[in-house]
Amino acid sequence: MSITITLLIQGLAFFAVAWLVMQFGWPLINKAIEERQAKIASGLAAADRGQKDLEDAQAKAQEIIKDARSRAQVLVDQAAKRSNELVEEAKNSAVSEGERLISAARAEIGAESTRVRAELRGQVAALAVKGAEQVLGREVNAQAHAALLDELAGQIAAG
């Protein structure tokens, strides 16, 4: 066989295979390439949308954080103000309670002083009667001379 015939047969076989591939294989390959391109394009679009959504979410998160910080600061300020009010209320309550205790103690001291003075007057009157008995040398009747003894006790207490 001659080389020319071999080349001619190989050429015809090549063109036949090329024609078959172009008719049946190439549309399938083209379709697969186009589908792959469409998937890549939709993936890139989804990635862009995802990136934009991420940026939006980050901006929203920053806004929420800023709002939460401002609310927290307001709450801290309110708590500090309430704390100061409670301290002032406690101070005022302590002062009024102290004043009440002082006035109660003063009233108790006054009552005790009055009671002690009355008791002392009674003892001084009894001593005066005893002294008068000894000076007079006889017994003095306290009921009979009550007005005189009260006057004497008043003079002793006054001075």
PEFENCOR-V283415 format. One record per backbone hydrogen bond with DSSP energy under -0.5 kcal/mol. NH is the residue of the N-H (numbers start at 1). CO is the residue of the C=O. E is the energy in kcal/mol with one decimal. If there is no record, write none. Layout:
NH,CO,E
NH,CO,E
This chain:
6,2,-1.9
7,3,-2.4
8,4,-2.5
9,5,-2.9
10,6,-2.8
11,7,-2.5
12,8,-2.6
13,9,-2.8
14,10,-2.5
15,11,-2.7
16,12,-2.4
17,13,-2.7
18,14,-2.7
19,15,-2.7
20,16,-2.5
21,17,-2.7
22,18,-2.6
23,19,-2.1
24,20,-3.1
25,20,-0.9
25,21,-0.7
26,21,-3.9
28,24,-0.6
29,25,-2.6
30,26,-3.3
31,27,-2.7
32,28,-2.5
33,29,-2.4
34,30,-2.7
35,31,-2.6
36,32,-2.5
37,33,-2.6
38,34,-2.6
39,35,-2.7
40,36,-2.6
41,37,-2.8
42,38,-2.9
43,39,-2.5
44,40,-2.5
45,41,-2.4
46,42,-2.7
47,43,-2.4
48,44,-2.4
49,45,-2.8
50,46,-3.0
51,47,-2.7
52,48,-2.7
53,49,-3.1
54,50,-2.6
55,51,-2.4
56,52,-2.6
57,53,-2.9
58,54,-2.7
59,55,-2.5
60,56,-2.7
61,57,-2.9
62,58,-2.5
63,59,-2.2
64,60,-2.7
65,61,-2.8
66,62,-2.6
67,63,-2.6
68,64,-2.8
69,65,-2.6
70,66,-2.2
71,67,-2.5
72,68,-2.7
73,69,-2.5
74,70,-2.2
75,71,-2.6
76,72,-2.7
77,73,-2.6
78,74,-2.7
79,75,-2.6
80,76,-2.5
81,77,-2.5
82,78,-2.8
83,79,-2.5
84,80,-2.4
85,81,-2.3
86,82,-2.7
87,83,-2.4
88,84,-2.5
89,85,-2.8
90,86,-2.6
91,87,-2.6
92,88,-2.9
93,89,-2.7
94,90,-2.7
95,91,-2.8
96,92,-2.7
97,93,-2.6
98,94,-2.5
99,95,-2.6
100,96,-2.4
101,97,-2.5
102,98,-2.6
103,99,-2.7
104,100,-2.4
105,101,-2.6
106,102,-2.7
107,103,-2.5
108,104,-2.5
109,105,-2.8
110,106,-2.8
111,107,-2.6
112,108,-2.7
113,109,-2.8
114,110,-2.6
115,111,-2.5
116,112,-2.9
117,113,-2.6
118,114,-2.4
119,115,-2.6
120,116,-2.9
121,117,-2.8
122,118,-2.3
123,119,-2.3
124,120,-3.0
125,121,-3.0
126,122,-2.4
127,123,-2.6
128,124,-2.6
129,125,-2.5
130,126,-2.4
131,127,-3.0
132,128,-2.7
133,129,-2.5
134,130,-2.2
135,131,-2.3
136,132,-2.9
137,133,-2.2
138,133,-0.7
142,140,-0.7
145,141,-1.8
146,143,-0.9
149,145,-2.5
150,146,-2.6
151,147,-2.0
152,148,-2.0
153,149,-2.7
154,150,-2.2
155,151,-2.2
156,152,-2.2
157,153,-2.5
158,154,-2.2
159,155,-1.3
